[in-house]
Amino acid sequence: MAREGSGLFAAFRVLGRFSGHVPHVLRYHGRHREFYLAAAVGRSVHTYSVKKLGIVAVSNTLPQDITCLAADRMLIFASYDNILHAFARNKEVVHTYEGHKAKIHLLQPFGDHVISVDVDNVLIVWNIQSEEEYLQIDFDKATFAVSALLHPSTYLNKILLGSEQGTLQLWNIRSNKLLYSFPGWGSAVTTLEQAPAVDVVAVGLVSGRIIVHNIKYDETLMKFQQDWGPITAISFRTDGHPVMAAGSPVGHIAVWDLEEKKLMCQMQDAHSTAIAGMTFVPGEPLLVTNGADNALRVWIFDGPGGTGRVLRSRMGHSAPPTKIRYHGQNGKQILSAGQDGTLQSFSTVHEKFNKSLGRGSINKKKSKKKGLKLDTMALPPITSFASEVAHQSDWDGIVACHQGYITCTTWNYQKTSMGAHKLTPGEFSKHKPVDIHATAVDITSCGNFAVIGMSTGQVDVYNMQSGIHRGHYGKETAHEGAIRGVAVDGLNQLVITAGSEGLIKFWKFKMKDLVYSTELSSSPSGILLHRDSGILGIAFDDFTISVLDIETRKIVRTFSGHHGRINDMTFSPDGRWLITSSMDCSIKTWDLPSGCLIDCFLVDSAAVSLTMSPTGDFLASAHVDDLGIYLWSNRSLYSLVSLRPLPADYEPSLVTLPSTCPMQDMDVSGDEEPCDEMIEYVSPEQLGEQLVTLSLLPESRWKNLINLDIIKEKNKPKEPPKVPKSAPFFIPTLPGLIPRYIPPEEENDTQSKVVNLGVLAQKSDFYIHLEEALSTKEYKAPLDLLKSLGPSNIELELRGLAPEAGGSMEVMLSFLRMIGVMLNKKYNFELAQAYLALFLKLHVRILSSEPKLLEELSKLSMQLEETWIHLRALFNQSLCVLTYMKSALL
């Protein structure tokens, strides 16, 4: 019995993915008069406006990661492996071109055709609309391995090909003829770029040389040499400045002056990885770059010496995130620490609110001087951190420990930078031992103190405002083994520490005294405290999880079922669910009240970190070798979800990670196929025959029935109503909730003083139903009718049962029998009491003089007494148990 995917979580979207190793494409939209940037991110294409760098569209996902990208005026072409797709409107695939036997690595749109080259050196020209091959050319890999492709401006039907051997060829693809071969410069061609001048092409070589060549006369106009390895991308400015920019594999950009034929400036560390794509915006001093470091940048050239500065950028982690945690209580920011050494904040609302807190550094000033690549002052990646918003505007609100490093750092969320303090125990302030490092951190809910655990078993407290050491727990060390986790409770009363030797200890936060110590079944790998409910989750090295109540200090739940190291845990905001991720690629949700596994699903790569939103709407996950942070929406907030325990033989199914835009298709299918085992519970009218069942009517309908005369007396007007002045321009209306106009003839009738006795003589529906019930013994219809009436109408109906008001003794008897049926069934119990009380109050004289009615009343009296004695016994028993439970004896 396998349920498809997850019952509790639906894939929503990914955060922090902006760019990959595929060069971007720049397009101009004539109607919008705006430039758009298309970048391949995983399996989909993102389209951004260059003006604001805001995301405009996200394409549908392809089956595999995109490896090549190109675009013409109407379509975006994207390929994976040996298949080429064309996207229309930046979204849906409208054409698919299949015919290559190997992976496509070059693309060139060409009028009504598109040219693709695969790694086996086969060039195919496709007709865009018909999806048919127009031409196929096979090149010999040994003599001409195609490595670059360009359509020179104004050269009709001609393409220029560069090769790994260094030679170039000009082909006419209409006549399928080789027009000219260029001998080359003895080095493999990496890129070809059209210059603003006709017939002039820039050729980038593996040797780092750039040749600006006239292909009409086969003569070289100028040569440049770059020292950072092969040329990865070339672009020319077209806003009146004769400038060429070239990218390198180390992330630097060189800017060359073509008039002076010399280097203008260097833009070092423009990206932390190779420059994948680089394009000057036509007619503007703007350069768009992207790289595999997951960054898109727009540079503006308005500085002295022709150098560029970052105008706009979108960036995520350049190496996979290792730890993610929601920051604050609004559920809108996720703090993320990555293997690239940075700490970043991602907004779940909009990318414009993302911010990077930068890289950790031993000495900021020296780091800035040396630059990214030569920075010896950079701290290792963050392994664990804790954040608090209580005093974040006054001082640093984040504390982090680094991989294999003894010093913990503070970070400031408001200033988006590393904080003022380096937290190191006093005895290590002069020398930094290699084998000792900080392993766990926590910050108090007030934001004043940081508690840090070390690999030696030492646990220290620091003041966050001043960075001063405020003491440690235990005589020398808190534990014999390394600290695997520290936690401070919500009121700063207790500090809980877990050691690798298998002990959990409770300490007084202020006095530093040991309160309690308990031995665990195995060595813990990490702990997590849910402060609001005082529940501590403990993950063990033997892949089990225990839940400890910090009030009673007892283990209250134990879960087993993971088959790999438990990477992370997170509690739902109400503390009912514990969600765990493991190296077995599963994400499991455990229900703490029932102690059962209620949800489980598999992902392609194991989740290294999990965090649940404080508002409960999203679960966020970070995965092995993945740059994104994935959001999963909590289905239980918007649909009917089964919280039943999963069976022992449950086989979890693989769930695809969310894409960039919210997945509507999945939600629709989820709605169409409700969970098989989810049967909606419908409560029966009566749970048991012994029990008394109350009606679901509001108190106002029955509670004041007996006091209606007092209420009416209180609500009497103090003075008689005044006759309003006649207003002839108003159309007279009938009184009531819905205003209705009085027709002229009806208006005249209202003047008549004659009372129509026929109207008074009519019997009400309730009266008729009671009469019928004398013979049928079915009292449901009169009761339902009475339940639908308001208090005044009920009084009116009961008053009308008396003979002087047009009723009869038989109908009064029928009413008493209806009450008897209600008491027998123990149904609508409070209504029976209220109706009977009002009936007795209204008709006490008639009831006392009629023997038939008196006989019925004596039966009712006995019934009421029996029911009440039974009820009273139940009440007393419950009160007795409750008093005992509340007493101090337990």
N, C-alpha and C positions, 0 to 999 in steps of 0.2 A: 504494500500500500504506500506508494510514493506520491507525495503532494508536490506539484511542480513548483520549484523555487522556494521562496520563503513565505510563510503565512503572515508574519509580522512586519517584514520590511520589504519595501518596493524600491528598486533602483531609481534614484531621482536625478542627480547630475554630478559632474566632477568639477572641483575647484582647482585653480593653480596650474592649468595646462595652457600654454600659449604658443609654444613653438617647438619644432623638432629639428632634425638634421636636414630636412628637405628645404631647398631655397623657396622663399616666398614669391608671390606674383603680384605685380601692381596693375590695377585696371582703372580706366577712366569711365565714369558714367555720364554720358552726354546730357541727359535730361536733368540729373541732379547737379551737374557741373561740379562733381566731386571725385576725388581719387579714393579707391578702395584697395585694401591690402588683403590678399588671400593667403592663409598659411595652413599647412597640413599639420594637424595635431592628432596623432594616433590614427584612428580609422575615419576621421571626418575632417572637413575643411571649414576653418573659421574665416569669416569675412569681417574685417574691421574698417571703419572709416579712418583715413589718415588724419583728418582734421582733429578728431578727439581721441582716436585710438579706442573707441567704444565698439563693442561687438555688435554687428549688424545682423549677421545670419550664421547659422550653423547647419552644415549639410547633413543629410542622412548618413548613417554609418555604413562603411563598406565591410566586407567579411574579414579583411586583414588590414594591417597598417599600411598607410599610403607611403610609397617610396619615390614618387616622381610627380611633379605638379607643373602645369602650364595653363595659360588662358588666352582666349581671343576676346573679341568685342562682346560676344553673346554667351559663351560657354566657358566653364572651368574643366580642364582635363586632369584627371588624377589616375594614377596606375598603381596597382599592387601586383607583385609577382609578374605574370605574363599577360595580365588582363588590363585593358584601358577603359575607363569610364568617362562620360561627359556629364557634368552637372549643369542644369539650367536653373536660373533664378537663385543661384548659390545654394540650392537645396536638394532637389531630387535628381536621380540619375535618369537621363533621357536617352543616352546611347551607350552601348557596350561594344567594344571592338576586341574580338578574340581571333587569334591567328599566330601570335608569337609562341615560340617553344621555350623561350628562356625569359628571365626577368628583364623588364623594360628599364632602361636607365637614362634615356634622353627623350625629350618631347619638344616638338616645335609646331605650333599652329601655323597654317599656311593658306590663307584665303579660305576656299571651300574645303580644304583638306587639312589633315593633321599628320605630322610625320613622327614616327616612333622608332627608336633604335634599341635593340636588346643586347645583352652581354655576349651573345653568340655572334654579334656583328651582322645581324640581319636588320636592314632598314625597310620599313613598310610605310607607304603613303596611303592613308585611308581617306575615303570620301566621307565627310562628316555626316551628311544626312542619310545616305543609303547604308552606311556602316560596312561598305565593301572595300576590299583592297584595290587601290588604283595601280599600285606599282610595288614590286618587291625587289630589293637589291641586296645580294649577299657579298660581303667583303671578306677577303682572306685575313684572318687574324694575324698571321705572321708578317704580312706586308703593310696592312692598313687596318688597325683596330680603332674603330671610331670612338673618340673620347669627348668631342664637342661638336655642336651643331648650331648653325646660324643662317638666317635668311637675310642677306645684305639688302639694305634699303634701295628701292628703285630697280633692283635686279629681278626682272620678271621671270617667274618659274625656276629661279636658281637658288641653290643652297650651297653653303660653304661648310665643309666637314674638316674637323681637326682629328689627328690620330695620336695614338700612344707612341708611334715611331717618330713623330715630330713633323711629318709632311701634312700638307693641306690639299684638299681637292675641291674644285668648283664644279657642280653638276647641274645640268638642266633636267629637272625631273619630269617635264612634259615629254621631251623626246628621249629621255633615259640615256643621256650622253654625258661623258666626262669631258668638260670644256677645258679645264686647265689644272695642272698639278703644281703646287708650290713646294719647293725643296725643304722649307722649314729651317729651324735653327738648332737642330741637333738635340732637341729636348722634347719630351712629350707635351702635347697641348692639353691644358686643363680647362680653359674657358675661352670663348670667343664673344666679343661684344662690339656692336655697331657704334662707331663714333658719330658725333653730330654732323660731321662732314660726309658727303656722299663719297663712296668708293673707299673710305678709310675704316679699318677694322683694328681693334685692339686684341692681341693674342696673348693669353696668359700661359706661362710654361711651368713645368714641374721644377725647373731650376730656380724659380723666383724671378725670372725676367719677364718684362712686359714689352711686347713689340707693337708699336703703332705702325701699321702697314697699309700701303695703298694697293688694293687688290686689282685695280684696273691696269696699273703699269708695273705691278709686281716690284715695288720698291719700298724699302723701309724708311719711314719718316723720322722716327725717334725710338730710342731704347731706354728702358729703365730697369734697374736691378733692385730687388727687394731681398732682405737678408733673413726673412722669417719662414723660409720654406716655400712650397708651391703656392701659386696664385689661385685662390678659391673663388673669387668674384671680382668683377670690374664694373664700374659705372662712370658715366660722364655727366657733368653738370650742363644744363641747357638753359640757364637763366642769364647768359651773357658772360659768364666767367669761364675761361678755358682751363677747366680743372678736371682731373681724373682721379678717382679713388680706387684702391685695390685692397682686397681682403686677404687674410693669411690664416693658416691652420692654428695659430696660437692665440687668435682673437684680436690682433692689432690691425689697424687700418692705416695705410699710407695714402697721403693726399699729394698729388703731383701737379705742378704748374706746367701746362703744355706750351705756353709761350716762352717762358724762361728755360724750359726743359730741365727742371730741377724739383727736388722734394720740397713741398711747402710746409708740411707738418706731419706729425705722427699722432694718431689717436690710439694710445696704448690701452690694452685691456678693455676695448669696446665691448667685447664679450669674453666670458671665461673659457669658452671653447672656440672651435673654428668658426669663422664667419661663413655661414651657409649661403645667405642671400643678401644682396646689397643693391639698392636701386635709388638713384636720384629722382625725386619727383619732377616731372617735366615742367620747366619754366619757373621752378621755385628753388630756394637755397636749402632744400630739405633732403636728407638722406635717410632711407629706411633700411634697417638691418635686422637680420634674425640669425639665431644660432641654435645649436643643440643644447645650450645652457638654459633653454626654456625661457628665453627673453626676446621681446620685440622692442626695438628702440627707434625713435625718430629723432635725428640730429639736425640742429639748425646751424648754418654757417654764417654767424654774424659777429664772430669774435675777431680780435686782432690777430694778424698773421694767417687769416683764412682758416683757423681751426674751428672744429664743430663742438657743440655742447648738447647734452641730452635735453630735448624739448619735451618729449613724452615717452613713457615706457610702460610696458606691461611685463612683469616677470614673476616667475614662481621659483621653486627650488631647482637648482641645476643638478642636484643629486637627491636620491630618494629621501623623503621625510622619515624620521625614526620615532618621533613622539609627537602626538597631537592632543591638545586639550582645549575645551571651550573656555573662553575668557569672559568673566562677568556672568551676570544672571539673565541677560536679555537674549542669549542664544544666537547672537549675530556675528560674533568673531571667534575664529579658531586659531589658536597659537600653534605654530608648527616648527619643530626643530629638525633640520636636515643634515645629511652626511656632508653637505657642502659647507658646514660650519655656521650657517646663518639661522637666525630666528625670525620667522615671518608671521604676519597676521593676515588671515584670509577672511573676507567678509562673505557671509552666506546670502547677503542681499544683492550687492553689486560689486563688480570688480574695481570700480573707482575708489572703494573704501579699503582696498588691500594696502598693506604697508609692510616694508621690510625693516626690521630692527638692526640689520647688519650682521657682520661677522664678529665673533668673539676675538679679542686681541689682548695680549699681555700689556702692550704699550701702544696706545692709539696713534700717537704722533709719529713714532717710528714706522708703524704700519703704513700710514698715509704716504710717507716719503718713499718707501720701498715699492709700493704698488702690489697688486694682487699676486703676481707670479713669484716674486722674490721675497714675499713676506715671511720672515722667520718668526715674527711675533704672533702669528695667527694661533688661536687656541684650537684644540681638537674639537670635533663635533659634540654637540650637547646630547647626553644620554638620557637625562631626566630633568624636569623642571616643574615648578609650582608657581601659580600666579594668584593674586588677590587684588580686587579693585577697591578695597576699603579706603586706602590712603594713596592710591596711585597718582593723584594730582599733587601730593605733597612730597613724596619720595618714591624710590624704586619699588615696584610692586611684583617683580618677577625674580625668582632665584633659580639658578641652573647649575648642574654639575656636568663636567666634561669627561669624555672618554679617557681613562687612564691618567687623569689630572687631579692633583690634590686640592687645588683652589676652586672654590665655587664663585660664580659671577652673579652680579645683580643686573637687571635690565629695566629700563624705564619705558613703559608703554606709551605715555603721553608724548615724550620727546622722541620716540621711535629710535632709541639708540641704546648702546650698552650703558649700564649704570655706573655709579660712582665708586662702588666698593668691590674689593676682592676679599672673599671670606676664607681665611686660612687659620687653622689652629696655631696658637702662639709659638709652640715649640718648633714649628716648621716654617716660621716666617723668614728665617735667613736662608735655609737650605731646603730644596724641594726633592724629597726622596722619590725615586722612580717607581718603587713597588707599592707605594701607598696612594690611594686615590679615593675621591668622594663617590659614593655609590647611590645614595638616596637623599632626597630633599623634600621638605614640606614647609609651608608658610602658614602662619596662624590666620584665622578668619578676620582678625582685626588688622592684619597687614603689618604688625609691629615686629614680629620675630620670625626668624628662619631657623629651622631645625635641620641639621645636616648629619648624615651617617657616613662613616668611613669604612674602608675595606679592612681596617685593623679592629673594628668593633667599637670604635669611639663614636659618641653622639654629642654634638656641640650645638649650643644655642647662640645666635647672633642677633643683634638689634639691626633692623632693616634701615632705620633712619641714619644711624651713625656708623654702622658696620662694626661696632664693638662686640668683642666676644663676651657673652654673658654666662658662661659656665658650661659644664658638661655633665652627663648622667653616668652614675657609677663611680667607684673610687678612681679607677684609671680608665677602664673601658666599660661600656654598657654590656657588651657581649664578647664571648670568646672568639666567635667566628666573625666573618664579614657581615656588615649590616645589609640586609636585603630589602628593608623598607622602614620608613618612619611615617607616623601620622599623628596629628594633633587634633583633639576633639573640638567641637564647635564653641565651647565656653572656656578654652585654655585651662582646663583642669587636668587633663591627662595627656601624656605623650606615650604612644604605643610604638615599640621597636621590635623588629623581627631580625633574628640572627641566623646565619647559615648553619649554626650548630643545632638548630631545631627548637629554639626557645622563643616565646613571645613574652615581652615584659611590659608592664604598665608602670609608668613613673608619674609622680606629681610634677606638673609643669613648672611651678614656681619654686618649690622646695627641693626639687631634684631627687626626692626619695623614691625608692622602689616600693611600689604598692603591692604588686602581684606578679608572679611569674608562672607560666604554664608551658609544659613540654608538648611539642607537636608530634604527629605521627611520622613526619618526614621533614626534610629540609625545605623551608619556604623559598620560593623564587621571587615573590613580590607580594605586597599587601596594598589594599585600597580601602579607605574609610568613607562611608556615607555619613557625613556629619549630622544631618538632620535626624536620622533614625538611630544613630549609634551602632551601625552594622559594619563589621569589618570583613572584607573578602580576603582570603589568603590563597594564593596559588602555590602549589608544591612542585618540587622537582620530579615527582613521580606522576605528573600530569593530572593530579586531582585538585579539587577546589574545596575549601571549607569556608563556612560563614560563621563568624564569632560575634556574639552579642556582648558589647563592651560593658553593659550594665551588670549582667550576671556573670560575665567573663567565662561563658561556656560556649562550646561549639554547638550551634543549633542546626546546622545543615552541612552535609557533605555530598559533593557531586563528583562523579567520575564518568568518563566517556570520551575525553580527548585522547588522541594517540600521538601527541607531539608536545613539545615545550609550549607552555601557555605564555603567549607574548604580552597580552594586555587584558585588562578587565574594565568594565564601566557599569555603574548602577543607573537605573532609570531614575528620574528626579524624585518619584515617590518612594523609591527604595524597594519596590516590589520585584523588579527584575534585575538579575545580574547577567550581563552579556560578556562572553569571553571569546577570545580569538587565540588560535593555536597554530603551530607549524604544520599541523595536518590539513591546513587550508580550510578549516571549518570555522564558522561563527555561530555560537550557540547561545540561546537565551534560556536562562533558568528562572523559574517562578519560585520565589522564596517562600511565600505562605504555604504553597502546596508541596514544595520541595521537589518539583518535577521539571524535566526538560520540555519546554513548550514550543521551541522553534530551533531549527538547525538548517543551515545551507552551506554549500561549498563555493569557494571562489578560485579563480585560476591561480593566483599567487597569494600566499599566506598574508593575512593582515598583521602587520607588526605593531599597530597601535589602534585603539578604539576610543571614542569619546561620545557620550550621549548628551544631546542638548539639554540645558537646564529647563527649557520649556517643554521638553519631551517630543518635539516634532521631528527631529532628525537624529540618526546615528551616523557618525562620521568615521571613516576608516582610512588608514594609510597602509600600503602594501609593499611587499618585497620587490625591489627593482622597479618601482613605479613612482613617477614624479607627482602624480595627482593626489588630491584628497577627495575621497568619494563620499557623497551624501546618500543616505538611504532614508526614505520617508517612513514614518511610523504609521502603518495602516490602521492601527486600532483607534486613531484619532478621527478617521473619516469613513470607516467602513466596518462591517460586522466581521470580527476576527475570532477564530477559535482559540481559546486558551486552554484547551484540553491537553493533557500530557501526551507526548508522542509515544507510540508503541515501541517495545524493545527492538523489534525488527525493522525499525524505520530506516529507509535508505535516503539520505539527503541528496538533493540534486544540485547540479552546478548552476550558478547564477552569473550572468554576464555583468561585468562592472558597468556602472552608469556612464552614459556619454555626456557631452557638454550641455545639451539642452534637455530639459525635463522630458522623460519618455512617456508621451501620451498614449502611444500604441499599446504599451504594456498595461497601462491603467485600464484602458477600455476592455482588453481581453480579460483582465482580472475581474472586472465587473460582470462580464458575461458568464464567467464560470465560477460561481460561488463554491466555496470549499465543501466537498462532499460530506465531511463529518460535522459541518456546522449546522446543527438543527436548532432553529429558534425555539426557545422554551416559552410555552404559553401556560400561564398559571391557571389551574382549574378554579371554578367559581367557589368551591369549598374544599379546603385541604383535607379535612376529616370530619366525621360525624360528631365526635366528642367536642370539637373545637367550635367556638363562637366566631362567626364571620361578620365583620362590619361592612357597611356599604362604603363606596368610594366617594360619597357625596361630601361637599364641603360642610363645615360645621354650621355655617350661616343658614343652611337649608333646614336644620332640625333642632339646633341647640336652643333657640329662643322661641320655639313654638308656643310654649306654655306661658311665656311672658309677653305675648304680642299685644295684649290690651294695655299693659304698662308702657310699652314702647310707643304705641299709638298715642297714648295720653301725653307722653313727653314730647312727641313730635307735632302736637297740635299747634296751629298757627296762633300767635299771640293776639292778633287782631284780624277781623274778617277781611278777605281779599277785596281790594278796590277795583271798581269797574274801570278798565282803561278807556281813555278818550277814543272815540271812533276815528278810525283812519281809513277813509274811503279808498285810498290808493293801494291798500293791501288787499290781496285776494284772500278771503277767509279759508282757513285750513282745518282739517279734522285733527283732534289731539292724538298723539301716538309717537312712536319712535320714527316711523317713516312719514314725513309730511305729505298729506294728500289734500287736494283742493276740494271744497264743498261745491257740488253742482248747484245751480240756482234753485231747482225744485226741492233739493234736500235742505237747503238753507231756509226755505219757507216752512218746511215741516217742523224745524226745530222750534218755531214760534208756538206750535200747538201745545195746549195744556192738558190734553186728554192722554191718560196713561194707557198704553196698549197692554192689557192683561194677558194676552196670548204669549207675549215674550216671557213674562214671569213664570208662566205655567210650564215652560219647556224643561225637560230633564237634562242634567249635565251628562257628559260621557262617563264620568266616574260612577255616577248613580246607576246608569244603564249597565255598566260592566259588573257592578256589585249585584244587581238584580239577576243577571245571567249566571253569576257564580253560585247562586243559591242552588241551582239545578246541576250545573257542570262541576262544581267543587274546584274550579281552576281560578286561582286568585292572582295569576301572574299579570294579566292585563290591567286590572285596577291598581295593583301595586306599582307597575311601571309608570302608569299615568300620574300617580301621586308623587313618585320620585322626580318626575319632570317639572313639577310645579314649584313655585316659590312659597315662602312661609304664609303670606296673606291669602294666596289662592287656596292653600291647603286648609286654612282655617275656614274659609268660605265654603269649601266642599264639605267639610265635616259638620259645619253648622247646618247645612242644607239637608242633612240626613234625618233631622228631627221632624216629627209629624207636623208641628206648627209652621215649619219652614218649607213645607211641600214634600217632606220625606215620608218614611213609613217604618214601623217596627221591624219588618222583615229585612229591610236594607241595613238597619242598625245591627241586627243579628249577623247579617252577612259580613259587616265590617269587623265585628268581634271575631268571627271565624277566620277572617283574613289575618288578623293579628295572631290568632292561635296557630295558624299554618306557619307564619314567620318564626314564632317561638319554637315550634316543633323542629323546623329545619335548621334553627340556630343561624338564620341567614338574615342580613340587614338588621342586626340585633339592636343597634342604637335607634334605628328608625322606628322599630316596633315599640320601643319604650316611649319615644317622643310622641308618636301618633296616638298611642293609648292614653298617655297623660293628658293630651289636649282634648281627646274624645270624652274622657271622664270629667274634665273640668267644664266642658260645654254642656254635657247632658246628664249631669249627676241626678237631677230631680226625676227625669223620665226613667233612668236606669233603676232607681230605687223603688219605683212604683210598678215596674213590669217584671213578673216572675220569670218569664222566658229569658229575658236579658240578664236577670240576676243569676240564674243557673249557669249561663255561659260565662259570666264574669267570675264566678267561683272556680270554674275549671281553669280559666286563665290565671287566676291568682295562684293556684297550686303549681301550674306550669312555671310561672315566673319564679316562685320560691325555689323549686327544684333546680332550675337553671342557675339561679344566683348562688345557691349553696355550693354547687359544683364549681362555679367560677371563683368564688371566694377561697375555696380550698386550693385551687391552682395558684391564685394570687399569693396566698400566704406561703405556699411552698417555694415559689420563685423568690419572694422577698427574703425568706429565711436563708436560701442558698446565697443570695446576693450579699446579705449582711455578713455571712460566714466568710465569703470570699474577700470582703473588704476589711475584715478584722485582722488584727496583728498576729493572730495565732499561726498563720501560714508563714 
